């Protein structure tokens, strides 16, 4: 099931990216962020010949989860906690 889900996600990401590149007359494609660590996704983009593709080294393909985890660690270390029933506000600043 996991492999089928991965294949479906890769198919959607690849096709939507390629269609957007065509629609907006892109010259090149950059695959970045945490998703760019996915080897089959890297492979499909690197093996197409329509666009020049840039994919960073695997060590540079970070995910926001690491950043959020680090921010949470330091908030907790400084004694900041929140109740489990707190509301979510996506515009909160990490420093406040």
DRENPA-594653 format. One record per residue (C-alpha): residue number from 1; x negated, y, z; residue in one letter. Coordinates in steps of 0.001 Angstrom, whole numbers, plus 500000, padded with zeros to 6 digits. Example, Ala and Ser with C-alpha at 12.3 -4.5 7.8 and 13.67 -1.06 7.14 Angstrom:
2
<node n="1" east="487700" north="495500" up="507800" res="a"/>
<node n="2" east="486330" north="498940" up="507140" res="s"/>
# end
This chain:
96
<node n="1" east="500000" north="500000" up="500000" res="x"/>
<node n="2" east="497171" north="502406" up="500853" res="x"/>
<node n="3" east="495456" north="501804" up="497519" res="x"/>
<node n="4" east="498713" north="502433" up="495649" res="x"/>
<node n="5" east="499269" north="505663" up="497580" res="x"/>
<node n="6" east="495717" north="506793" up="496860" res="x"/>
<node n="7" east="496126" north="506029" up="493157" res="x"/>
<node n="8" east="499393" north="507980" up="493022" res="x"/>
<node n="9" east="497878" north="511005" up="494781" res="x"/>
<node n="10" east="494829" north="510971" up="492504" res="x"/>
<node n="11" east="497071" north="510732" up="489450" res="x"/>
<node n="12" east="499122" north="513754" up="490558" res="x"/>
<node n="13" east="496087" north="515858" up="491541" res="x"/>
<node n="14" east="494253" north="515067" up="488332" res="x"/>
<node n="15" east="497189" north="515629" up="485985" res="x"/>
<node n="16" east="498352" north="518836" up="487679" res="x"/>
<node n="17" east="494820" north="520217" up="487675" res="x"/>
<node n="18" east="494275" north="519370" up="484023" res="x"/>
<node n="19" east="497646" north="520849" up="483029" res="x"/>
<node n="20" east="496938" north="524040" up="484991" res="x"/>
<node n="21" east="493480" north="524326" up="483430" res="x"/>
<node n="22" east="495023" north="524080" up="479966" res="x"/>
<node n="23" east="497848" north="526486" up="480773" res="x"/>
<node n="24" east="495503" north="529144" up="482166" res="x"/>
<node n="25" east="492725" north="528571" up="479602" res="x"/>
<node n="26" east="490187" north="527600" up="482238" res="x"/>
<node n="27" east="486605" north="527195" up="481165" res="x"/>
<node n="28" east="485547" north="524908" up="484015" res="x"/>
<node n="29" east="487025" north="523033" up="486980" res="x"/>
<node n="30" east="485762" north="523022" up="490549" res="x"/>
<node n="31" east="486810" north="520116" up="492753" res="x"/>
<node n="32" east="486227" north="521178" up="496366" res="x"/>
<node n="33" east="487355" north="520815" up="499956" res="x"/>
<node n="34" east="487979" north="517670" up="501919" res="x"/>
<node n="35" east="489791" north="515967" up="499049" res="x"/>
<node n="36" east="486657" north="516191" up="496918" res="x"/>
<node n="37" east="485048" north="513549" up="499147" res="x"/>
<node n="38" east="487380" north="510960" up="497622" res="x"/>
<node n="39" east="485175" north="508862" up="495332" res="x"/>
<node n="40" east="487872" north="507781" up="492831" res="x"/>
<node n="41" east="489007" north="511407" up="492496" res="x"/>
<node n="42" east="485434" north="512571" up="491914" res="x"/>
<node n="43" east="484987" north="509802" up="489355" res="x"/>
<node n="44" east="488093" north="510627" up="487300" res="x"/>
<node n="45" east="487173" north="514310" up="487066" res="x"/>
<node n="46" east="483517" north="513657" up="486300" res="x"/>
<node n="47" east="484394" north="511200" up="483523" res="x"/>
<node n="48" east="486822" north="513399" up="481607" res="x"/>
<node n="49" east="485276" north="515326" up="478706" res="x"/>
<node n="50" east="487690" north="518224" up="478199" res="x"/>
<node n="51" east="486202" north="520528" up="480854" res="x"/>
<node n="52" east="482907" north="521018" up="482578" res="x"/>
<node n="53" east="483513" north="519921" up="486174" res="x"/>
<node n="54" east="481656" north="520965" up="489306" res="x"/>
<node n="55" east="481816" north="518684" up="492334" res="x"/>
<node n="56" east="479697" north="519538" up="495391" res="x"/>
<node n="57" east="477427" north="517030" up="497071" res="x"/>
<node n="58" east="479362" north="514749" up="499378" res="x"/>
<node n="59" east="477721" north="516335" up="502447" res="x"/>
<node n="60" east="479331" north="519667" up="501466" res="x"/>
<node n="61" east="482858" north="518262" up="501080" res="x"/>
<node n="62" east="484228" north="519245" up="504445" res="x"/>
<node n="63" east="487762" north="519198" up="505700" res="x"/>
<node n="64" east="489693" north="521771" up="507723" res="x"/>
<node n="65" east="490292" north="519082" up="510341" res="x"/>
<node n="66" east="486665" north="519391" up="511453" res="x"/>
<node n="67" east="487011" north="523162" up="511807" res="x"/>
<node n="68" east="490267" north="522864" up="513752" res="x"/>
<node n="69" east="488792" north="520155" up="515967" res="x"/>
<node n="70" east="485776" north="522345" up="516753" res="x"/>
<node n="71" east="487995" north="525342" up="517525" res="x"/>
<node n="72" east="490172" north="523186" up="519777" res="x"/>
<node n="73" east="487136" north="521809" up="521595" res="x"/>
<node n="74" east="485817" north="525259" up="522444" res="x"/>
<node n="75" east="489241" north="526547" up="523481" res="x"/>
<node n="76" east="489612" north="523553" up="525814" res="x"/>
<node n="77" east="486049" north="523966" up="527131" res="x"/>
<node n="78" east="486907" north="527560" up="528090" res="x"/>
<node n="79" east="489998" north="526382" up="529953" res="x"/>
<node n="80" east="492614" north="527328" up="527372" res="x"/>
<node n="81" east="495440" north="524804" up="527151" res="x"/>
<node n="82" east="498936" north="524827" up="525722" res="x"/>
<node n="83" east="502050" north="522842" up="526658" res="x"/>
<node n="84" east="502979" north="519943" up="524396" res="x"/>
<node n="85" east="506285" north="521638" up="523500" res="x"/>
<node n="86" east="504623" north="524814" up="522181" res="x"/>
<node n="87" east="505803" north="526221" up="518868" res="x"/>
<node n="88" east="503528" north="526389" up="515844" res="x"/>
<node n="89" east="502648" north="529668" up="514173" res="x"/>
<node n="90" east="500404" north="529207" up="511121" res="x"/>
<node n="91" east="499296" north="532846" up="511245" res="x"/>
<node n="92" east="497718" north="532604" up="514714" res="x"/>
<node n="93" east="494135" north="533821" up="514850" res="x"/>
<node n="94" east="491573" north="531357" up="516144" res="x"/>
<node n="95" east="489902" north="534041" up="518257" res="x"/>
<node n="96" east="492974" north="535130" up="520209" res="x"/>
# end
